[in-house]
C-alpha cells in the first residue's frame, strides 16, 4: 500500500510530465497555509529558469491537466507559482478504508533490509544510573524500535563501561580497606569465592571514596592506574574481583532499565572488545598507521580541511593502559566480525563529538571497517532544570535515575488521587500505583522525545505531567478516551465486524482523516532522520484532531447506524495508529486513568 503523500505526488508528476516537464519536480507537501488549502506543490518555481517561463504560467499549465483528476479538488494557482489544492473526499475515504484493512495502516516496510547496531545506554559499572544516562536510553530505545518497525534488523548494545580507571579505583580502595582478601594474595592458587565480598551499596561507597581520594592523593591515583593495568593484563585475583563487580552492577542496571521499558539485545562491555586490541594495534603498527608520541601510541587523524585542531587518536597511554578510544575501535572490529552491520549508530551526548570524529576517522583510515559500513553519531543535547542549567537535585548533586522515577511516579499518583472522581470504582491502591507508573514513564519519555534530540531541553515536571497540552499524559488520555467509547459501544451489544469509513460530514472529521492518512509518511521520515520528535508532533496533532472531532460529533447517540459505524471506524484506526506510535516511542497506555 503506497503512502498517501506518494500517491498525491505521483498524480502531480503525471500532470508535470503531460506538460513536458520533469516529474521529479512534482513533490507535494502539506500546505503551509491550511486556511487556504490542504496540500501544495511549488515545483513550477524550480522549473522557471530552466524552461524560461514564468512560474505562474507553468503552474497554470499543470493545474489545467489536474482538472479531471479524481484525487484533487479546489485547485488554485497562486503567485509566484504555487499549485494549491484540497484532496477529494472520495479518494481520502477510499484510502482510509484501505488503511483499515492493512495490518501496517499504509506504512510499507523498507525494501532494503539493513542490519543496524545502536550503541546506547553506556552506563559505568559500580556507579548508580543518574539523569545523565536518561537521554541516551530513551532516544536510543525509540530509534531502535522505529527502525525495527520499518523492517530493519536493529541490535541494541548497552556498551557498559567496565574496563577503565574506575575499576582500578574500586579495586585499590577495596585493597586498602580489606588487604587480607584472597584476591590480593599473589600466591593463591585455588578457586576464588563465588560470592562477592560486597553489595551494590558497598560498590557505590567504594567508588565514591576512591574517586574523591584520587583527586587529593597522587600516590593512590598511581596505585589505581597500576591496578587497572593488572586487570587489563588479566591478573587472576583482580580479574575475579572485576567479575563480581560486573555481575552485581549489571543486575542493578537491568532493574532500572526494565522499569523504563528500555531493553538491549547485547549486554556487552568495553571488556568484550579487549581481546581484539592486540591484533588491531599490531596491524596498525605494521602498516605504519600507529606511531609513538611522548611514550603513547597514536594514529594521526587530522585533515587539511579541518577548521580546528584534531589531535591524534591515542591507542595506548605511556603506561600501556587502553582508553575509551581503543576499546571503541576494538568494538567496531568485534561488531564487523560478529554482525557485518550496514550501520553503527552511536546515541551519545553531543559533547562527545570530537571523540567520535577521531574514532570514525581512525577506523576509516586504518581499514577497520569496509567502506560500505556507515558510522554515525546521533549527538543529543543536555537535560536542564528550569533554571536553564544541567538538571540537579535540590542539594546541587546529580540526581539518581531511580530517585527521579520515584518522584515523578509519586507526583502522578497524587494527581490521579485528586482526580479520583473520574476513575472507575473499585480500583485497588496497587492498581492505581501501577497506572501511575505507566503514565509517569510516558510523561518522562514523551517530555524528552518531543524535543529534537540534538537540542537541550528543560525538564519541567509540572508540564510533563499535565493532562492538557503537548504531554505524554494528554496522549494517553486520548487513547483511554477512545478505548472507553469503543467499550461502551460493545456493552450496548454491538460490534464492528467490518470497520468502514464513509465520506466525511464536516471539517473536523475530514481533518482527522487527513492526519490519519499521513501515518506512513511520518514513520518513514522519523526513521530516515532518526527523529522520534516527528512522531511526537504527529500524535499530538492527531490527538488534537480527534478531540475536536469528539467534541463536535455525537458518536454513541448517533441515530444513523451507518454513520455511527463510520465514526467508530475512525476511532478504531486512530487507536491503532496512536498505540503503534507510542510503542515505537517506548511507552504504553493503561486501560483507564
C-alpha positions in Angstrom: 0.0 0.0 0.0 1.6 3.3 -1.1 1.9 6.2 1.2 -0.8 8.9 0.9 1.6 11.6 0.0 3.4 9.4 -2.5 0.1 8.8 -4.4 -0.6 12.6 -4.5 3.0 13.3 -5.7 2.7 10.6 -8.4 -0.6 12.1 -9.7 1.0 15.5 -9.7 4.0 14.0 -11.5 1.8 12.8 -14.3 0.5 16.3 -14.8 4.1 17.7 -15.0 5.0 15.0 -17.5 1.9 15.7 -19.6 3.1 19.3 -19.9 6.6 18.2 -20.9 8.2 19.0 -17.5 10.3 16.8 -15.2 8.1 14.8 -12.8 10.9 14.9 -10.2 9.9 18.5 -9.5 6.4 17.5 -8.6 6.8 16.9 -4.9 3.6 17.5 -2.9 3.8 18.8 0.6 1.4 19.8 3.4 0.2 23.3 3.0 2.0 26.0 4.9 -1.4 27.8 4.9 -4.1 25.4 5.9 -6.6 28.2 5.8 -6.0 28.4 2.0 -5.6 24.7 1.1 -4.7 21.2 2.4 -1.7 20.5 0.1 0.5 22.4 -2.3 3.3 22.0 -4.9 6.0 24.5 -5.6 7.7 22.7 -8.4 6.8 25.3 -11.0 9.2 27.7 -9.4 12.1 25.2 -9.6 11.5 24.8 -13.3 11.1 28.5 -14.3 14.8 29.3 -15.1 15.4 26.1 -17.0 12.4 26.3 -19.3 12.4 30.1 -19.5 8.8 30.6 -18.5 7.2 32.5 -15.7 6.4 30.2 -12.7 2.8 31.3 -12.7 2.4 30.3 -16.4 4.0 26.8 -15.7 1.7 26.3 -12.7 -1.3 27.3 -14.8 -0.5 24.7 -17.4 -0.1 21.9 -14.8 -3.3 22.9 -13.0 -5.1 22.5 -16.3 -4.0 18.9 -16.5 -5.3 18.2 -13.0 -8.9 19.2 -13.5 -10.0 15.7 -14.5 -8.1 14.1 -11.6 -10.2 12.2 -9.1 -7.7 13.0 -6.4 -7.7 16.8 -6.3 -10.4 19.4 -5.7 -10.4 23.2 -5.4 -7.2 23.5 -7.5 -5.8 27.0 -7.4 -2.7 28.7 -8.8 -1.3 31.5 -6.6 1.7 33.8 -7.1 4.6 33.3 -7.6 3.8 29.8 -8.8 2.2 27.6 -6.1 -0.3 25.0 -7.0 -2.7 24.7 -4.1 -5.4 22.1 -3.7 -7.6 20.0 -1.4 -7.9 16.3 -1.5 -11.0 14.6 -2.9 -13.2 13.3 -0.1 -14.0 10.2 -2.1 -10.3 9.4 -2.6 -9.5 10.1 1.0 -12.3 7.9 2.2 -11.2 5.1 -0.1 -7.6 5.4 1.2 -8.6 5.2 4.9 -10.7 2.1 4.2 -7.6 0.5 2.7 -5.7 1.5 5.8 -8.3 -0.2 8.0 -7.8 -3.4 6.0 -4.0 -3.2 6.1 -2.1 -4.5 9.2 0.5 -1.8 8.7 -2.0 1.0 8.0 -0.3 2.2 4.9 3.2 2.2 6.2 5.3 -0.1 4.0 8.5 -1.6 5.4 11.8 -0.5 3.8 12.5 -2.6 0.7 16.2 -2.9 1.6 16.6 -4.6 5.0 19.6 -3.3 6.9 21.4 -4.5 10.0 21.9 -1.6 12.3 23.7 -1.7 15.7 22.5 1.0 18.1 25.1 1.8 20.7 23.1 3.5 23.6 23.0 3.4 27.4 26.7 3.5 28.2 26.5 3.1 32.0 29.6 2.5 34.0 29.7 -0.4 36.5 29.7 0.4 40.2 28.1 3.7 39.6 24.3 4.3 40.0 22.4 5.4 36.9 21.7 9.1 37.0 19.8 11.6 34.9 22.8 11.9 32.7 22.0 8.4 31.4 18.4 9.2 30.6 18.5 10.7 27.2 20.8 8.0 25.7 18.5 5.3 26.9 15.2 6.9 25.9 16.3 8.2 22.4 18.3 5.0 21.6 15.4 2.7 22.6 13.0 4.7 20.4 15.3 4.9 17.4 15.8 1.1 17.6 12.1 0.5 17.8 11.4 2.8 14.9 14.0 1.1 12.7 12.6 -2.3 13.6 9.0 -1.2 12.7 10.4 -0.1 9.3 11.7 -3.7 8.8 15.3 -3.5 9.7 17.3 -5.7 12.0 18.1 -3.4 14.9 20.6 -4.6 17.6 20.8 -2.5 20.7 24.0 -2.7 22.7 24.2 -1.2 26.2 28.1 -0.9 25.8 28.9 -0.9 29.5 32.0 1.0 30.8 33.7 -1.9 32.7 37.4 -1.7 31.7 38.7 1.7 32.6 40.3 3.5 35.5 37.2 3.3 37.7 37.7 -0.4 38.0 41.3 0.2 39.2 40.0 2.8 41.7 37.4 0.4 43.2 39.9 -2.5 43.5 42.5 -0.2 45.1 40.1 1.2 47.6 38.9 -2.3 48.5 42.6 -3.4 48.9 43.2 -0.5 51.3 40.1 -1.5 53.3 40.4 -5.3 53.2 44.0 -6.1 52.3 43.6 -9.7 53.6 41.1 -10.7 50.9 42.3 -13.7 49.0 42.1 -11.8 45.7 45.2 -9.8 46.7 47.2 -12.8 47.6 49.7 -13.3 44.7 50.5 -16.8 45.9 46.9 -18.0 45.9 46.5 -21.0 43.5 43.0 -22.3 44.2 39.5 -21.2 43.3 38.1 -17.8 44.4 34.9 -17.3 46.4 31.7 -17.5 44.3 30.0 -14.8 46.5 31.2 -11.2 46.2 32.7 -9.6 49.2 30.5 -6.5 48.7 26.9 -5.4 47.8 25.8 -2.8 45.2 25.6 -0.2 48.0 29.2 -1.1 49.1 30.4 -0.7 45.5 28.9 2.8 45.2 30.6 3.7 48.5 33.9 2.3 47.4 33.9 4.2 44.1 32.8 7.5 45.7 35.5 7.3 48.3 38.2 6.2 45.8 37.3 8.9 43.3 37.5 11.6 46.0 40.7 10.2 47.4 42.4 10.0 43.9 41.8 13.8 43.4 43.9 14.5 46.5 46.4 11.6 46.8 48.6 11.2 43.8 50.2 8.0 45.1 46.7 6.4 45.5 45.8 7.5 42.0 49.0 5.9 40.6 48.3 2.7 42.5 44.8 2.7 40.9 46.4 3.2 37.5 48.6 0.2 38.1 45.6 -1.8 39.3 43.9 -1.0 36.0 46.9 -2.3 34.1 46.9 -5.5 36.3 43.2 -6.0 35.5 43.7 -5.4 31.8 46.6 -7.9 31.9 44.1 -10.5 33.4 45.9 -10.8 36.8 43.8 -13.6 38.3 42.7 -12.0 41.7 41.9 -8.7 40.1 40.1 -10.3 37.3 37.9 -12.3 39.7 37.0 -9.2 41.6 36.1 -7.4 38.4 33.7 -10.3 37.5 32.0 -9.8 40.9 31.8 -6.0 40.3 30.3 -6.6 36.8 27.7 -9.2 37.9 26.3 -7.1 40.8 26.3 -3.9 38.8 24.5 -5.4 35.7 21.8 -6.8 37.9 21.1 -3.3 39.3 21.3 -1.6 35.9 18.9 -4.1 34.3 16.3 -3.5 37.0 16.2 0.3 36.4 16.3 0.0 32.6 13.4 -2.6 32.8 11.4 0.0 34.8 11.9 2.5 31.9 10.9 -0.1 29.3 14.4 0.1 27.8 15.9 -3.2 26.6 19.1 -4.3 25.0 19.8 -7.3 22.7 23.5 -7.2 23.7 24.9 -6.6 27.2 28.5 -6.2 26.0 31.0 -4.0 27.8 34.3 -2.5 26.8 36.0 -5.7 28.2 34.3 -7.8 25.5 36.3 -6.0 22.8 39.6 -6.2 24.8 40.6 -9.5 23.0 40.7 -7.7 19.7 43.0 -4.9 20.8 46.4 -6.7 20.4 45.9 -7.7 16.8 44.3 -4.4 15.9 47.2 -2.4 17.3 49.7 -4.8 15.9 48.3 -4.4 12.4 48.2 -0.6 12.7 51.8 -0.5 13.7 52.8 -3.0 11.0 51.0 -0.9 8.3 52.5 2.3 9.5 49.4 4.0 10.9 50.4 3.9 14.6 53.5 5.5 16.0 54.9 6.6 19.3 54.5 10.1 20.6 55.7 11.1 24.1 55.6 7.5 25.1 52.0 6.9 23.9 50.9 5.0 20.8 48.8 7.2 18.5 47.3 7.5 15.0 47.2 10.8 13.2 43.6 11.6 12.1 43.8 15.2 11.1 42.9 16.5 7.6 43.9 19.6 5.7 40.3 20.7 5.6 39.9 20.8 9.4 39.0 24.3 10.7 40.0 23.4 14.2 42.8 21.1 15.5 42.0 17.4 15.6 44.6 15.8 17.9 46.0 12.3 17.2 43.9 9.3 18.3 45.6 7.7 21.3 45.6 3.9 21.3 47.8 3.2 24.3 48.9 5.5 27.1 52.6 5.6 28.1 51.8 3.1 30.9 50.3 0.7 28.5 46.7 1.2 29.5 43.9 1.3 27.0 41.5 4.2 26.6 37.8 4.6 25.6 39.2 5.3 22.1 41.0 2.0 22.0 38.0 -0.1 23.2 35.6 1.8 20.9 37.8 1.0 17.9 38.1 -2.7 19.0 34.4 -2.8 19.5 34.0 -1.8 15.8 36.2 -4.7 14.8 34.1 -7.0 17.0 30.8 -5.8 15.6 32.0 -6.1 12.0 33.2 -9.7 12.7 30.0 -10.8 14.5 27.3 -9.0 12.7 28.6 -7.4 9.4 26.3 -4.3 10.1 25.3 -1.8 7.4 25.5 0.9 10.1 26.6 1.5 13.6 24.7 4.3 15.3 26.0 5.9 18.5 23.4 7.6 20.6 25.7 9.6 22.8 25.9 13.2 24.2 26.8 15.7 21.5 29.7 16.9 23.7 31.5 13.7 22.6 31.6 14.8 19.0 35.4 15.2 18.9 35.8 11.7 20.4 33.7 10.1 17.7 35.3 12.2 14.9 38.6 10.7 16.0 37.3 7.1 16.3 35.5 7.2 12.9 38.4 8.7 11.1 40.8 6.2 12.6 38.5 3.3 11.7 38.3 4.5 8.1 41.9 5.4 7.7 43.2 2.1 9.1 40.6 0.0 7.3 38.9 -1.4 10.3 35.6 -1.3 8.5 34.6 -1.8 4.9 33.7 1.4 3.0 30.0 0.4 3.0 29.5 0.5 6.7 28.1 3.8 7.9 29.4 5.1 11.3 27.0 7.7 12.7 27.0 9.8 15.9 23.5 10.9 16.9 24.5 13.5 19.4 21.9 14.7 21.9 21.7 17.9 24.0 21.5 18.2 27.8 18.6 17.9 30.1 18.4 21.1 32.0 16.5 22.3 35.0 14.0 25.2 34.9 17.0 27.5 35.7 18.4 26.6 32.3 21.4 24.7 33.8 22.1 21.0 33.7 19.5 19.2 35.9 20.5 18.8 39.5 18.9 17.8 42.8 17.8 20.5 45.3 21.1 20.0 47.0 23.0 20.6 43.8 24.1 17.0 43.1 23.4 14.8 40.1 20.0 13.0 40.7 19.9 9.2 40.6 17.6 7.9 37.9 15.8 5.7 40.5 15.1 8.7 42.6 13.8 10.7 39.6 11.4 7.8 38.7 10.1 7.6 42.2 9.5 11.4 42.4 7.7 11.6 39.0 5.6 8.5 39.8 4.7 9.9 43.2 3.6 13.2 41.6 1.5 11.3 39.1 -0.1 9.2 41.8 -1.0 12.4 43.7 -2.6 13.9 40.5 -4.7 10.7 40.0 -5.8 10.8 43.6 -7.0 14.4 43.1 -9.0 13.3 40.0 -10.4 10.1 41.6 -13.9 11.1 40.8 -13.2 10.4 37.1 -11.8 6.8 37.5 -13.7 3.5 37.7 -14.9 2.4 41.1 -13.3 -0.5 43.0 -9.7 0.1 41.9 -7.2 -1.0 44.5 -4.2 1.2 45.5 -1.8 -1.2 43.8 -3.7 -0.9 40.5 -3.7 2.9 40.8 0.0 2.9 41.6 0.7 0.7 38.6 -1.2 3.0 36.3 0.7 6.0 37.8 4.0 4.3 37.0 2.8 3.6 33.4 1.8 7.3 32.9 4.9 8.6 34.6 7.1 6.6 32.2 5.1 8.1 29.3 5.4 11.6 30.7 9.2 11.2 31.2 9.8 9.7 27.7 7.4 11.9 25.8 8.8 15.0 27.6 12.3 14.1 26.3 11.4 12.7 22.8 9.1 15.6 21.8 12.3 17.7 21.6 14.7 17.4 18.7 17.4 15.1 20.0 20.3 17.5 19.2 18.8 20.3 21.3 19.0 21.0 25.0 15.6 20.9 26.8 14.2 22.0 30.1 12.9 19.2 32.4 9.6 20.7 33.7 7.8 18.1 35.8 4.6 20.1 36.1 4.3 20.5 32.3 5.4 16.9 31.6 2.7 15.5 34.0 -0.1 17.7 32.7 -3.2 16.1 31.3 -3.5 19.0 28.9 -1.2 20.4 26.2 1.7 18.7 24.5 2.4 16.0 27.1 2.6 12.2 27.4 -0.4 12.1 29.8 -2.5 14.0 27.2 -1.7 11.5 24.5 -2.5 8.6 26.9 -5.8 10.2 28.0 -6.8 10.5 24.3 -6.2 6.7 23.8 -8.1 5.9 27.0 -11.0 8.1 25.9 -11.1 6.2 22.6 -11.0 2.8 24.4 -13.8 3.9 26.7 -16.1 4.9 23.7 -15.4 1.6 21.9 -16.0 -0.4 25.1 -19.3 1.4 25.7 -20.4 0.6 22.1 -19.6 -3.1 22.8 -21.6 -3.0 26.0 -24.5 -1.8 24.0 -24.5 -5.3 22.4 -23.0 -4.1 19.1 -19.7 -4.7 17.3 -17.7 -3.5 14.3 -17.0 -6.7 12.4 -16.0 -4.8 9.3 -14.9 -1.3 10.1 -15.6 1.1 7.2 -15.4 4.8 6.8 -17.9 7.0 4.9 -17.4 10.3 3.2 -16.7 13.0 5.9 -19.6 15.1 7.1 -17.8 18.1 8.3 -14.4 19.9 8.5 -13.3 18.3 11.8 -14.0 14.8 10.5 -12.0 15.4 7.3 -9.1 17.0 9.2 -8.9 13.9 11.4 -9.0 11.7 8.3 -6.2 13.7 6.6 -3.9 13.4 9.7 -4.6 9.6 9.9 -3.7 9.2 6.2 -0.2 10.8 6.9 0.9 8.0 9.3 3.1 6.1 6.8 5.0 9.2 5.7 5.6 10.3 9.3 7.1 6.9 10.2 9.3 6.8 7.2 10.6 10.3 7.9 11.2 9.5 11.6 13.3 6.5 10.6 15.3 8.2 7.8 16.2 11.2 10.1 16.4 9.2 13.4 13.9 11.7 14.7 11.4 10.4 17.3 10.2 14.0 17.8 8.5 13.8 14.4 6.3 11.0 15.8 5.6 13.1 18.9 4.5 16.0 16.8 2.3 13.8 14.7 0.5 12.1 17.6 0.0 15.4 19.3 -1.7 16.8 16.1 -3.7 13.5 15.8 -4.8 13.7 19.4 -5.9 17.3 19.0 -7.8 16.5 15.8 -9.5 13.5 17.4 -10.6 15.5 20.5 -12.0 18.3 18.3 -13.9 15.7 16.3 -15.1 14.0 19.6 -16.4 17.3 21.0 -18.2 18.3 17.8 -19.7 14.9 17.0 -22.4 12.8 18.6 -21.0 9.3 18.3 -22.7 6.9 20.7 -26.1 8.7 20.5 -26.0 8.9 16.6 -29.3 7.6 15.3 -28.0 6.7 11.8 -26.3 3.3 12.4 -24.1 3.5 9.2 -22.8 7.0 10.2 -22.2 5.8 13.7 -20.2 2.8 12.4 -18.2 5.1 10.2 -17.3 7.4 13.2 -16.4 4.4 15.3 -14.2 3.0 12.4 -12.3 6.3 12.5 -11.8 5.7 16.2 -10.5 2.1 15.6 -7.9 3.4 13.1 -7.0 6.3 15.4 -6.4 4.0 18.3 -4.3 1.6 16.3 -2.1 4.4 15.0 -1.7 6.0 18.4 -0.8 2.7 20.1 1.7 1.9 17.3 3.3 5.3 17.7 3.6 5.2 21.5 5.0 1.6 21.2 7.9 2.8 19.0 8.4 5.7 21.4 8.8 3.2 24.2 5.8 3.5 26.4 2.2 2.2 26.6 -1.3 3.3 27.6 -3.4 2.0 30.6 -7.0 1.0 30.2 -8.2 3.8 32.5 -6.7 6.9 34.1 
